[in-house]
């Protein structure tokens, strides 16, 4: 037997032993790293569900510990900085130890298909939480899973004291994460039209990165939130959120805030449909939906958004919010 094959066998043996020890002690390790904050919020939901539905003790490894802070259903949350020697070693070790107790919260290729190809082929209408969990053997009921962020009373009171001057407000972010795909972007100009049509009735606060384009007639909070938890508090105490499908919809669900979310034909709304989500979708999608296409749409415009005008969105928001007053 060659040295390389021996190393591979030893690696699988060590992983099997570690996973067996975790099983005997009633522990589950779950991890995910990277810039996808929406994916991290989905891991919040699954990590909590693993504890609540199986009774096992769950330890989370992540680079976004703030999203898991104060969660009473987690045994421990470990911050992993992959840029350090220790963090890099732990990152590699977790990947090598993957098994039925060391869980990587990330889609695993099925039939040799990547995530987008699998969903394009199957046209499955499942949540992102379930999609990243298809390889996990624990019998989890995904039907009503949602992330939850936990705040201490003092944390909320301190925030409310700082923002009481704003009164009632709504959160808006008109930017889509185009580095993943440009095909979920309703368009900045459409968001501006919604603001223009509703500015006399709604106090809009724009959040996001400092270098993102600023809408007219909004209060500017771009780049001014000190952490994801502070951003979540801005959303928690808002009336509602308006954004493209993405992180803001997941975060709104985590703090039980209504989220008017633009869905096109990239993926079905069921991928990110929470009890708090109010999906905004045109009545008839083109035959190319759901494309799951990460490269630019081959048509000269996104046909899956052409039937969803700013006037329709503004009218729906104003009608819905008036009914709630």
CORNORWO-V649224 format. One record per helix or strand of 2 or more residues. SS is the DSSP state (~ for helix, > for strand). FROM is the first residue (numbers start at 0). TO is the last residue. Records with the same first field share a line. If there is no record, write none. Layout:
SS: FROM-TO / FROM-TO
//
This chain:
~: 2-24 / 36-53 / 64-66 / 84-95 / 114-121 / 127-130 / 152-165 / 187-197 / 227-235 / 246-253 / 268-271 / 309-323
>: 26-31 / 56-61 / 75-78 / 101-103 / 169-172 / 203-205 / 218-219 / 240-243 / 258-261 / 276-279
//
